[in-house]
């Protein structure tokens, strides 16, 4: 029983160590929109197809601006 517990603990530690950081950010350069307005450079969450780990999702916050997430990620 003790060996099984140690084995499970070891597997959990390996899985935890190989996980990606949740707060990975990508810098976006400033650009001009088609209507001529300028968008300031900013950071956004790392692009992936998951809705729950974005800065704008409820329960998260943007570490650069301090803004709390407001969007319900189940209803986009």
C-alpha positions as a Markdown table, in Angstrom:
| # | Residue | x | y | z |
|---|---|---|---|---|
| 1 | Unk | 0.0 | 0.0 | 0.0 |
| 2 | Unk | 2.8 | 2.4 | 0.9 |
| 3 | Unk | 4.6 | 1.7 | -2.5 |
| 4 | Unk | 1.4 | 2.5 | -4.4 |
| 5 | Unk | 1.0 | 5.8 | -2.5 |
| 6 | Unk | 4.6 | 6.7 | -3.3 |
| 7 | Unk | 4.2 | 5.8 | -7.0 |
| 8 | Unk | 1.0 | 7.9 | -7.3 |
| 9 | Unk | 2.7 | 10.8 | -5.6 |
| 10 | Unk | 5.6 | 10.5 | -8.0 |
| 11 | Unk | 3.3 | 10.4 | -11.0 |
| 12 | Unk | 1.4 | 13.4 | -9.7 |
| 13 | Unk | 4.6 | 15.4 | -9.2 |
| 14 | Unk | 5.7 | 14.7 | -12.8 |
| 15 | Unk | 2.4 | 15.7 | -14.2 |
| 16 | Unk | 2.4 | 18.9 | -12.2 |
| 17 | Unk | 5.9 | 19.8 | -13.2 |
| 18 | Unk | 5.2 | 19.4 | -16.9 |
| 19 | Unk | 2.1 | 21.6 | -16.9 |
| 20 | Unk | 2.2 | 24.9 | -18.7 |
| 21 | Unk | 2.0 | 28.1 | -16.7 |
| 22 | Unk | -1.5 | 29.5 | -16.7 |
| 23 | Unk | -0.4 | 33.2 | -16.9 |
| 24 | Unk | 1.7 | 32.9 | -20.1 |
| 25 | Unk | 1.4 | 36.2 | -21.9 |
| 26 | Unk | 2.0 | 37.5 | -25.5 |
| 27 | Unk | 3.0 | 41.0 | -26.3 |
| 28 | Unk | 0.9 | 42.7 | -29.0 |
| 29 | Unk | 2.5 | 45.5 | -31.0 |
| 30 | Unk | 0.7 | 48.7 | -31.6 |
| 31 | Unk | -1.2 | 48.9 | -34.9 |
| 32 | Unk | -3.6 | 51.1 | -36.8 |
| 33 | Unk | -7.1 | 49.8 | -37.5 |
| 34 | Unk | -8.8 | 50.2 | -40.9 |
| 35 | Unk | -10.7 | 53.2 | -39.6 |
| 36 | Unk | -7.4 | 55.0 | -38.7 |
| 37 | Unk | -7.5 | 54.7 | -34.9 |
| 38 | Unk | -4.3 | 53.6 | -33.2 |
| 39 | Unk | -4.3 | 50.6 | -30.8 |
| 40 | Unk | -1.7 | 50.9 | -28.1 |
| 41 | Unk | 0.8 | 48.0 | -27.5 |
| 42 | Unk | -0.5 | 45.6 | -24.8 |
| 43 | Unk | -0.3 | 42.1 | -23.4 |
| 44 | Unk | -2.9 | 39.4 | -23.9 |
| 45 | Unk | -3.1 | 35.8 | -22.7 |
| 46 | Unk | -1.4 | 33.1 | -24.6 |
| 47 | Unk | -3.6 | 32.1 | -27.6 |
| 48 | Unk | -5.1 | 28.7 | -27.3 |
| 49 | Unk | -8.5 | 27.3 | -27.8 |
| 50 | Unk | -9.5 | 27.4 | -24.1 |
| 51 | Unk | -11.9 | 30.0 | -22.9 |
| 52 | Unk | -11.5 | 29.6 | -19.2 |
| 53 | Unk | -7.9 | 30.7 | -19.0 |
| 54 | Unk | -8.2 | 34.1 | -20.7 |
| 55 | Unk | -7.7 | 37.4 | -18.8 |
| 56 | Unk | -11.3 | 38.4 | -19.6 |
| 57 | Unk | -12.9 | 35.2 | -18.2 |
| 58 | Unk | -14.7 | 35.4 | -14.9 |
| 59 | Unk | -12.5 | 34.4 | -12.0 |
| 60 | Unk | -9.3 | 35.6 | -13.7 |
| 61 | Unk | -7.6 | 38.9 | -13.7 |
| 62 | Unk | -5.1 | 40.8 | -15.9 |
| 63 | Unk | -1.9 | 41.1 | -14.0 |
| 64 | Unk | -0.8 | 44.1 | -16.1 |
| 65 | Unk | -3.9 | 46.2 | -15.6 |
| 66 | Unk | -5.5 | 44.7 | -12.5 |
| 67 | Unk | -8.8 | 44.4 | -14.3 |
| 68 | Unk | -11.0 | 41.4 | -13.2 |
| 69 | Unk | -12.5 | 39.0 | -15.8 |
| 70 | Unk | -16.1 | 39.6 | -16.5 |
| 71 | Unk | -17.0 | 37.2 | -19.3 |
| 72 | Unk | -18.8 | 33.9 | -18.6 |
| 73 | Unk | -16.6 | 31.4 | -20.5 |
| 74 | Unk | -19.5 | 29.0 | -21.1 |
| 75 | Unk | -21.5 | 31.5 | -23.1 |
| 76 | Unk | -19.2 | 33.1 | -25.7 |
